[in-house]
Amino acid sequence: MKLNTIVVDDSSIQRITIAKLISEHANLRLGGDFSNALEAKSYITNNNVDLIFLDIEMPHITGFDLLDGLKIKPLIVFITSKADYAVKAFEYSALDFLQKPIKKERFLVSVKKALEMHQLKHDQIHDDHGPHLIIKSNLKKIKIYTSHIKWVEAFGDYIKVVTYEDTHLVLSTMKAFETELPKDNFLRIHKSYIINLDKVERFNSKQVEIDGEKIPLSRNKKEEIITILENY
């Protein structure tokens, strides 16, 4: 999953900084960077944009004015040097509010929020969240949408089903649970781990990273997963 992302800021230094962070992130695609709201509005009107990093104070047309003129608003992360705008920013349903100078750690928090919100919106549109499983955890039957699962982990006689919302302990084997998951989206990369391919943020020959967690990769799965993820 890659979010089509743009930057709108009249400061060339800030645009370059954020554009670089976007280009380096595995789940973002840089559509463009713009020095003013007019150029940005033209691009948004003619292209699919999922996420905007938007400055508030710009000449002629502010970030707020830009949003007022959009019929369909992408996910918004405001960037500004003034904390005074925070309250108004969230009146525009802003996903996040970043103060300049932008720090990478804080930028990554915003991106994580954007990815989670994008996934939730996608699930709401596509048939009641799409495919799901009924699992038994803590003596209760629970409905879990497969798109919400990040990974499954062996845990003695149990497995841990890790989602964005919670971690569920289920009495099952990895082999049995693997057969319940959509084969196109899930892959067993280690004797103790099954991952959701849609959630992978980074990977190398030794591990994959999902939501900041590093998951080991078996040697005999290395070539397979690299091939899959490079073409995913």
C-alpha positions, 0 to 999 in steps of 0.5 A: 500500500502506497499513499499518493502524497504531496507537499505544499509549503512556500518554504523551499527548505521545508519542501525539500526536507519533507519531500525527501522523507516522503521519498524514503518511506516505503508506503508513500509515493511523492506526487509533487511539491508545490510552493503555493496553494493554486498550483497544488489545487490544480494538481489535486483536481487532476490527480488522485491524492491520498495525503497532503503535508500542508503549510498554513501561512502562505502568500495569497491563499492559505492552507485553510483557504485551499481546503475550503475550495476542495470538494473532496479532501485528502488526508491532511497533515498541517505543518506550521511554525505556530502552535496557535493554529492547532485548534483551527487545524483540527476543525478541518479534521486534520489527521495531525499537526506538525510544528517546524522544524520537522523531525523525522520521528514525528513525521513517521508518527503522522505517516502511521496515522495516515496509513491506519486511517486510509486502511479504515476508509478502504475497509468501510468502502469495500463490503463491510470490511471484507473477508473475516475470521471468527476466532475464540480468544479469552473464552469469547468468539471474536470477529476479525477482519483479515485486513486488520491483521498485521502478523500471526506469531507462534506462542507455545500451544497458542498463537498470537493474532496481532491487529492494529486494535489488539493482540488475541491469544488463540488455541491453534497451530500455525499450520491450521491457522495459515489455511484460514488466511487469504493466500494472496495476502499472507505468507509464512516467513518463519516457523513462528511468523505469518505476515500480512504482505499489505502491512510490510513497511521495509524488508531485507534479507534477514527481516521484515518490518511491520508497524515498527516491529522487526520480524525475522525471516527464515533463510529458506524464505528469503528469495521467495519473499524478496521476489513477492515484495518487490513485485507486490 
